[in-house]
Structure formats: structure tokens, C-alpha cells
């Protein structure tokens, strides 16, 4: 038996226990994630019995973060990021400021020094990407407008934290770090900021110019060999390699490097296969991420400082959430979007630990501070799925009891109603087209060709703004809300076309449309046979399944070619 098998021991114990406790958690109607966290606590130094290698666990967790962010990049395009920039950038910046202020104020009340309080507040302000992605995927809304806003928001948070991590050592003397070098002057600080921004900009430019051309070509070259393992190897090597190189050369975080690698690979026609092939590894390593979070936690802090832990958890769960909800509503997005983004940010994770570790090494945070941050992370991650599950009931409850909540979905928002100048011809016997994504755009183009009037209803405000500028009739909001369909003049419409693959939302939309206009024809989209059969069973309208329509189109072409060749022959 070889002596040093700490990596094997960690993986075997971590994955084995995570599987058992994950199963128990699922049986108790809790997310399996809670089981993974408890598995980490069980093999961590805070509990008796077997203790796994902590630094190794941290590195495995980093690989998990890289692969997950790479996977998100594969689903995300630069256009998706730019489409949500108007809300994600100011939203993330203000929300970080509010959460940092709340955390710092609470620490100052406990009598902590100013520098320590600021670092503590910063650690509570940034959410975990891994937890967010898990929650969005579980709800099936990663590709929705709400999902994109949440991911865009987190990418901005990550960029802000990269700056904080680079600037903290330079600012340590100003913040009163114990044993730090004498305070640096302003010019040195300005230089540090300038160099950091230049490095991040250089990295992004390199990825957009070189990466966008190199990655798709590399995938194409490897795919042509026909070897499946070479293809998977290429995908994983690109994800981990770019993340590592970006961290070493440009001081960018692993997560951000991997995210950009994924976004560049998305330009390849093999991006779907790349996402599928890397999925099992992404899942395995993300489980190790949660296990390593559990390992860092010392349960003793719950006994020593229960009220402080309660304070931390309430800032993470309520302070951040309410700030985010208020911001999103301030940008005139519907209540549903506000609640989704709020729930997404109601936890802390990997960046908080990195920041706490840096604060500890610079003498800007005590062990107590780090333990409180870890306790806050563990509890908020475990409760995050509960918050997500509460979104719809909370929305229904608010709408039923409060006229203000109903108004929130349709306040004096200029995009929520069609302008008075809209051509009347567009508003009778028109098509109401819900969703202006890839499928919706094709349908709209065909309607334009045939000069058939239509009104677009889409929950992405930027899309609606762009449509309005180009002279199209468009309404902003969630079309499963009666008010949005009323604003689309559904009562006079000839047809409702739903171009988004959400069976539950489809059901609501058709129900509302039929109440307001019993003769309306409904045309619906489904992404799977299960979703389609659900819609057909309820006789909601004509349902089209993407794969089947593709097969019909291809078959039709094959038959027409064969019959024409036959005639020529």
C-alpha cells in the first residue's frame, strides 16, 4: 500500500459520503446539495474521525468552478451579456455597495476595526456562481431572460471581485492591517488600479480576437479525427488550460477565464457536443466543490457565536435579496424577474472564501471572521433552493393581496403598453408572438415577408427597446400575466404564437388568451415530446416539437430530391 494516497482518499470519501447523504436529503424532500455540504462537514477538521486533505479539496473545488463556468460560457454569447448590461452592471455595483455597507456596519457594532469590517462586508456581498447555476438549471430557466440577467449580474460581480482581490494587498496599510508595510501613496495605488484594469482588458480583448477564431478551429480539427475521447480531452484541456493561463498571465480569476473560454467555443458548431461531453465531469467536480465548502466549516462557531451567525445569515438572505429586488424593480422589470434575481443572490460562496483567506493572510480578518463567513455560506447555500421554490407562491400571494404588487408588473412603464401612435392595422386580426429569440425571429421574418401584422411580447426590455426603435409593435413583460396579453391586444388577435419552450407558461398564456378571445388559434413550441404531449393532452393548440419539425423538413427534402432524380433517371 503506497503511503501518500490523500487525493484518492479525499475523492473516495467525499464522493461516497456525498452520494449517501445526498440520497438521504432527497428522501427528506431537501435538495441533494444539503447532503453534499454535510458530507464535507463530516470529513472536515471540525468534526471527529477521518479528516481529508483540506488544501487538496480546495484545488478540486477550483476545478469544479472552472468546469461549471466553462459550461455556462458554452450556453452564453457576448450578445447575451450585452443584452443585459443596462441592468447587470449598475445592479451588481449598487448591490455590492449595499451588502458591503450592511456587513461592515454590523461588524462595527460588534466593535471590530474599520478595515476588518470592510473586508467582512465585501465577503458577504458576492454570490456563488456554482450555487446560482445549480438553482437556475434545476428550475430550467438558465436560458430565460431572468436566467441571463442573473448570470450577467454575477459576471459583473466576479469582475468587481477580481479588482478587489488585486487591490486589497495595496490598500491593506490604509485599512490598518496588522504588521503591514507603511501606507502607500496615492500614485502607487492609481498605478495598481490602472495595471489591473489593463490586464483584464487585455485578457478580454485577446479572447475576443484570438480565442473566437482559434477555439472553433481547434474543435473542428479534433472533431475531424472522429475520436470521441480526443474531443472530450480537447474540451476539458481548453477549459482548465485557459482558466489557469488567464490566472497566471492576467491575474483574472479561474472562473472568469473558463467562462470566456466557453463563450469563445460557443461559436463552434460543435459547442452542443462539447457541453454534453463535459457534463459528467462538471457534475462530479461541482459535488466536490460543495464537499470542500463543508470541510472548511467549523461547527463550533454555531455554539460560540450563534447571534453573530444569525446576523450574517440575515444580511445574506434578506439584506442582499431585498436590495437586488428593489434595484430590478427600479429598472422597471416585472416582479417575477426581481424575485428570481433576488433569490439568485441570496447566498455566498467561492469568492467569499478567497477574500476571507486573503484578509486572514493580510491581517485584515480574524479566524472568527472567517468562520462566520463560512457559517453564513453553508447556511445560505442550504436555504437557497427553499428561496427559489418560494418565488412563485410569493408572487401569487403578493398579487392576490396587494394592488401595488399587481401594479408593479405594469406600472407607468413606457414599454409595457403599446404607444398611442401604433398603427391601428397592427391591432386587429394580428398575430401575438410571444418570445423574440432564435425561433421567434424566424417567425417574425416570415410574417414580415407576407405583410402579416404582429405584436411581439418579450420579457427582455432591451429586445423590446430595439424592436420599438426599428418601428415594430412590441410589449415588455411576462406573457403569462394577463395584463401583458391585454396590452398586446389579444382580444382582437387572430392567432397566439408562443415561441418559448415552457409548457407551464404556455398553459397559462393559452388559458388567458381563450378567456379574452374564445376564437383565437394557438400555435405552441415544445422542446421535448414530454412537453408536447402535456400540451396536446389539454388540447391547447397546434404543438411543434423542434426535433420532429427538423426531421420532417429533412425528410421532405430527401423525398423531393429522390423523386426528382428518379424522374430524370
WOUR-V724579 format. One record per backbone hydrogen bond with DSSP energy under -0.5 kcal/mol. NH is the residue of the N-H (numbers start at 1). CO is the residue of the C=O. If there is no record, write none. Layout:
nh,co
NH,CO
NH,CO
//
This chain:
nh,co
5,3
9,5
10,6
11,7
12,8
13,9
14,10
15,11
16,12
17,13
18,14
19,15
20,16
21,17
22,18
23,19
24,20
25,21
26,22
27,23
28,24
29,26
30,25
34,31
35,31
35,32
36,32
37,33
38,34
39,35
40,36
41,37
42,38
43,39
44,41
45,295
47,44
52,43
52,50
54,52
57,53
58,54
59,55
60,56
61,57
62,58
63,59
64,60
65,61
66,62
67,63
68,64
69,65
70,66
71,67
72,68
73,69
74,70
75,71
75,72
76,72
76,73
81,77
82,78
83,79
84,80
84,81
85,82
87,84
88,84
89,85
91,87
92,88
93,89
94,90
95,91
96,92
97,93
98,94
99,95
100,96
101,97
102,98
103,99
104,100
105,101
106,102
107,103
108,104
109,105
110,106
111,108
112,107
115,175
117,113
118,114
119,115
120,116
121,117
122,118
123,119
124,120
125,121
125,122
126,122
127,125
129,127
132,128
133,129
134,130
135,131
136,132
137,133
138,134
139,135
140,136
140,137
141,136
142,136
144,141
147,141
148,144
149,145
150,146
151,147
152,148
153,149
154,150
155,151
156,152
157,153
158,154
159,155
160,156
161,157
162,158
163,159
164,160
165,161
166,162
167,163
168,164
169,165
170,166
171,167
172,168
174,171
175,171
176,173
177,172
178,363
180,177
189,185
190,186
191,187
192,188
193,189
194,190
195,191
196,192
197,193
198,194
199,195
200,196
201,197
202,198
203,199
204,200
205,201
206,202
207,203
208,204
209,205
210,206
211,206
212,207
213,210
214,210
215,211
217,213
218,214
219,215
220,216
221,217
222,218
223,219
224,220
225,221
225,222
226,223
227,222
228,226
231,227
232,228
233,229
234,230
235,231
236,232
237,233
238,234
239,235
240,236
241,237
242,238
243,239
244,240
245,241
246,242
247,243
248,244
249,245
250,246
251,247
252,246
257,253
258,254
259,255
260,256
261,257
262,258
263,259
264,260
265,261
266,262
267,264
268,265
271,268
274,270
275,271
276,272
277,273
278,274
279,275
279,276
280,276
282,278
283,279
284,280
285,281
286,282
287,283
288,284
289,285
290,286
291,287
292,288
293,289
294,290
295,291
296,292
297,293
297,294
299,297
301,298
302,299
303,299
303,300
304,300
305,301
309,305
310,306
311,307
312,308
313,309
314,310
315,311
316,312
317,313
318,314
319,314
320,315
322,318
323,319
324,320
325,321
326,322
327,323
328,324
329,325
330,326
331,327
332,329
333,328
338,334
339,335
340,336
341,337
342,338
343,339
344,340
345,341
346,343
347,345
349,126
352,349
353,349
354,350
355,351
356,352
357,353
358,354
359,355
360,356
361,357
362,358
363,360
364,359
365,359
370,366
371,367
372,368
373,369
374,370
375,371
376,372
377,373
378,374
379,375
380,376
381,377
382,378
383,379
384,380
385,381
387,383
388,384
389,385
390,386
391,388
393,389
394,390
395,391
396,392
397,393
398,394
399,395
400,396
401,397
402,398
406,402
407,403
408,404
409,405
409,406
410,407
411,408
413,411
414,412
416,413
417,413
422,419
426,423
427,424
428,425
429,492
431,453
432,495
433,431
433,455
434,432
434,497
435,433
435,457
441,437
442,438
443,439
444,440
445,441
446,442
447,443
448,444
449,445
450,446
451,448
452,447
453,451
455,431
456,473
457,433
458,475
461,459
464,460
465,461
466,462
467,463
468,464
469,465
470,466
471,468
472,467
474,472
475,456
476,415
477,458
479,477
481,478
482,480
484,481
485,481
486,482
487,483
488,484
489,486
490,485
492,489
493,490
494,430
495,430
496,521
497,432
497,495
498,496
498,523
499,434
499,497
502,500
506,502
507,503
508,504
509,505
510,506
511,507
512,508
513,509
514,510
515,511
516,512
517,513
520,517
521,494
523,496
524,542
525,498
526,544
532,528
533,529
534,530
535,531
536,532
537,533
538,534
539,536
540,535
542,522
544,524
546,526
549,545
550,546
551,547
552,548
553,549
554,550
555,551
556,552
557,553
558,554
559,555
560,556
561,557
562,558
563,559
564,560
565,561
566,562
567,563
568,564
569,565
//
